[in-house]
Amino acid sequence: MELLLDPQAWIAFATLTALELVLGIDNIIFISILVDSLPREQRERARRIGLFGAMFMRIALLVTLAWLIGLRAPLFTILGEEISGRDLILIAGGLFLLWKSVGEIHQLLEGVEESAGSVAASGFAKVLAQIMVIDLVFSFDSIITAVGMVTEIAVMVAAVMASVALMMMFAGTIGRFVSDHPTVKMLALAFLVVIGVVLIADGFDHHVPKGYVYFAMAFSVAVEALNIRVRKRARRPVQLQARLIDDASPRDADGPGKG
């Protein structure tokens, strides 16, 4: 009850929820691209399971803060850089993102498609496994931010649950938009390549502010949104002209089978 009546707790909750949403953008994009390889009827279920997995992963990390803090202890040194357990997870996650994103870009460029049988048989479990792996990596940024801002575990857990609920409301729309627009999907994959590089750099203690990456991505998406509108307007006269030609074409007055 004290937390419910504390205005500072509500301010912290609102701020942390907003930050969790921002930090969850890359997670939503990654999940959207992964589920795009599944049959259409399975995509929404995989998307929801993936986001639920992200929520439980973050809550689990929150309640094991001692273990999370312990991951910062150096394990060994490479080229003068101390590498901890957290660094290993970030580096491995960054390499996984690079491998997956570059592979998806290659498929888009070369037109390589998986057979329908292999997707139906093993795609769903494979996609969920990949989502769980990257959820762990993305959860670190989220939880480290939460721990730096708020001291109450209850507020952190509530903010994580609220942000995931909001993500679920918009994840389907974002996923369908990315899937329906190949150029936007290519931008999203390029964004994930950059995030992978940022994670690897962070693992080697070279911190790159994600705000720069998010701003560049938002600017690119805004430009692409303008391009989509321009292409739609350019198609309208062509469609109108085709309709007029079709309407003006002579009809066979005698009907089929005559003449």
C-alpha atoms as one frame of an Amber mdcrd trajectory, in Angstrom:
protein
   0.000   0.000   0.000   2.884   2.359   0.712   4.118   1.971  -2.867   0.627
   2.521  -4.285   0.281   5.788  -2.381   3.829   6.988  -3.111   3.890   9.495
  -6.037   7.627   8.865  -6.520   6.919   5.179  -7.097   4.343   6.036  -9.779
   6.778   8.420 -11.486   9.466   5.738 -11.413   6.978   3.193 -12.772   5.928
   5.431 -15.697   9.521   6.382 -16.551  10.775   2.817 -16.367   7.850   1.507
 -18.455   8.638   4.055 -21.172  12.315   3.093 -21.140  11.445  -0.607 -21.271
   9.332   0.086 -24.363  12.200   1.925 -26.064  14.692  -0.809 -25.170  12.202
  -3.424 -26.395  12.043  -2.036 -29.942  14.950  -4.177 -31.141  13.371  -7.224
 -29.503  10.034  -6.639 -31.284  11.784  -6.182 -34.638  13.839  -9.351 -34.173
  10.770 -11.392 -33.186   8.807  -9.970 -36.151  11.514 -11.026 -38.606  11.883
 -14.493 -37.073   8.146 -15.293 -37.058   7.888 -14.095 -40.667   9.432 -17.428
 -41.724   6.517 -19.340 -40.165   3.143 -20.087 -41.787   0.799 -17.122 -41.362
  -1.516 -18.954 -38.939   1.384 -19.622 -36.526   2.929 -16.153 -36.467   0.706
 -14.517 -33.873   1.078 -17.440 -31.456   4.872 -17.441 -31.836   4.971 -13.660
 -31.360   2.962 -13.844 -28.122   4.976 -16.756 -26.739   8.186 -14.883 -27.583
   7.070 -11.723 -25.780   5.842 -13.738 -22.780   9.250 -15.408 -22.716  10.931
 -11.998 -22.716   8.776 -10.891 -19.789   9.523 -13.982 -17.683  13.217 -13.773
 -18.596  13.401 -10.186 -17.320  11.448 -10.954 -14.148  13.715 -13.955 -13.487
  16.782 -11.733 -13.858  15.243  -9.151 -11.522  14.733 -11.693  -8.738  18.285
 -12.998  -9.168  20.042  -9.645  -8.951  22.876 -11.094  -6.866  23.672 -13.533
  -9.685  23.326 -10.742 -12.256  25.761  -8.522 -10.340  28.124 -11.493  -9.979
  28.319 -11.770 -13.756  30.262  -8.507 -13.769  33.251 -10.150 -12.061  36.197
 -10.593 -14.507  36.784 -14.161 -15.672  39.850 -13.663 -17.887  41.687 -11.015
 -19.905  41.965 -10.657 -23.693  44.344  -8.037 -25.144  44.235  -6.097 -21.901
  40.417  -6.189 -21.679  38.829  -7.944 -18.711  36.003 -10.236 -19.843  33.172
 -11.082 -17.437  30.226 -13.465 -17.705  28.003 -10.563 -18.755  30.502  -9.605
 -21.466  30.517 -13.164 -22.812  26.715 -13.167 -23.042  26.689  -9.793 -24.850
  29.421 -10.869 -27.284  27.715 -14.201 -28.001  24.366 -12.430 -28.447  25.907
  -9.864 -30.785  27.514 -12.588 -32.899  24.188 -14.457 -33.009  22.392 -11.294
 -34.162  25.006 -10.706 -36.861  24.785 -14.314 -38.080  20.978 -14.323 -38.152
  20.561 -10.852 -39.676  23.175 -11.342 -42.390  21.618 -14.721 -43.206  18.167
 -13.116 -43.563  19.623 -10.356 -45.773  21.260 -13.014 -47.946  17.904 -14.820
 -48.323  16.164 -11.571 -49.318  18.850 -10.710 -51.888  19.200 -14.180 -53.367
  15.538 -15.176 -53.085  16.394 -18.294 -51.070  13.306 -19.800 -49.446  12.989
 -22.704 -47.048  10.747 -25.549 -48.160   7.219 -25.467 -46.756   7.677 -28.929
 -45.256  10.752 -28.023 -43.218   9.122 -24.827 -41.935   5.975 -26.651 -40.853
   7.842 -29.549 -39.240  10.585 -27.867 -37.229  10.249 -24.106 -37.846   8.044
 -23.268 -34.857  10.302 -24.848 -32.205  13.404 -23.473 -33.947  12.015 -19.934
 -34.040  10.995 -20.084 -30.355  14.474 -21.310 -29.369  16.087 -18.412 -31.247
  13.685 -15.935 -29.648  14.556 -17.240 -26.157  18.291 -16.919 -26.852  18.050
 -13.303 -27.959  15.517 -12.463 -25.211  18.243 -13.237 -22.675  20.672 -10.850
 -24.377  18.169  -8.012 -24.769  16.998  -8.488 -21.181  20.410  -7.472 -19.843
  20.119  -3.918 -21.167  16.592  -3.692 -19.822  17.399  -4.986 -16.326  20.616
  -2.988 -15.959  18.602   0.148 -16.787  15.913  -0.816 -14.288  18.401  -1.475
 -11.481  20.089   1.872 -12.123  16.812   3.784 -11.869  14.663   2.047  -9.249
  15.424   0.280  -5.973  12.046  -1.411  -5.435  11.755  -4.832  -7.077   7.941
  -4.568  -7.141   8.105  -1.370  -9.226  10.573  -2.983 -11.648   8.412  -6.090
 -12.103   5.266  -3.981 -12.616   7.045  -1.830 -15.232   8.302  -4.915 -17.101
   4.812  -6.465 -17.151   3.192  -3.207 -18.290   5.750  -2.667 -21.069   5.337
  -6.239 -22.379   1.536  -5.827 -22.357   1.920  -2.656 -24.458   4.380  -4.420
 -26.776   1.818  -7.170 -27.368  -0.738  -4.564 -28.424   1.525  -3.174 -31.152
   3.810  -6.126 -32.009   1.310  -7.617 -34.478   0.867  -4.329 -36.344   4.625
  -3.734 -36.468   5.257  -7.309 -37.585   2.695  -7.163 -40.399   4.047  -3.786
 -41.555   7.615  -5.115 -41.667   6.466  -8.271 -43.456   4.395  -6.390 -46.075
   7.149  -3.907 -46.968  10.417  -5.555 -48.113  12.385  -2.291 -47.967  11.334
  -1.741 -44.345  12.326  -5.329 -43.560  15.759  -4.687 -45.071  16.074  -1.548
 -42.918  15.109  -3.567 -39.836  17.723  -6.225 -40.637  20.366  -3.532 -41.138
  19.319  -2.087 -37.769  19.805  -5.511 -36.134  23.264  -5.799 -37.706  24.177
  -2.479 -36.082  22.715  -3.634 -32.737  24.802  -6.803 -32.996  27.969  -4.735
 -33.491  26.979  -2.502 -30.556  26.485  -5.542 -28.308  29.900  -6.950 -29.255
  31.525  -3.562 -28.613  29.754  -3.337 -25.253  31.059  -6.805 -24.403  34.586
  -5.458 -24.909  33.790  -2.398 -22.715  33.426   0.016 -25.626  30.029   1.520
 -24.894  28.146   3.036 -27.833  25.020   5.019 -26.784  22.006   3.239 -28.268
  20.238   6.572 -28.608  22.333   7.294 -31.708  21.359   3.944 -33.240  17.663
   4.419 -32.440  17.704   7.956 -33.868  19.347   6.770 -37.104  16.798   3.961
 -37.412  13.848   6.270 -36.698  15.124   8.743 -39.322  15.541   5.940 -41.893
  12.031   4.613 -41.215  10.582   8.133 -41.528  12.283   8.564 -44.918  11.047
   5.131 -46.038   7.498   6.024 -44.914   7.677   9.062 -47.214   8.934   6.818
 -50.037   5.987   4.451 -49.500   3.536   7.363 -49.765   5.258   8.634 -52.928
   5.106   5.170 -54.518   1.402   4.852 -53.662   0.622   8.235 -55.219   2.647
   7.346 -58.315   0.676   4.100 -58.748  -2.750   5.782 -58.591  -2.668   7.388
 -62.099  -1.460   4.090 -63.613  -4.257   2.159 -61.902  -6.825   4.779 -62.959
  -5.584   4.696 -66.552  -5.771   0.882 -66.615  -9.332   1.013 -65.273 -10.370
   3.578 -67.915  -8.850   1.482 -70.703 -10.636  -1.586 -69.376 -13.963   0.283
 -69.244 -13.507   1.653 -72.774 -12.561  -1.702 -74.342 -15.328  -3.076 -76.691
 -17.462  -5.904 -75.366 -18.542  -8.880 -77.464 -22.181  -8.051 -78.105 -23.054
 -11.555 -79.269 -21.745 -13.125 -76.088 -19.521 -16.187 -75.791 -19.912 -18.995
 -78.232 -21.439 -16.820 -80.989 -20.180 -15.049 -84.091
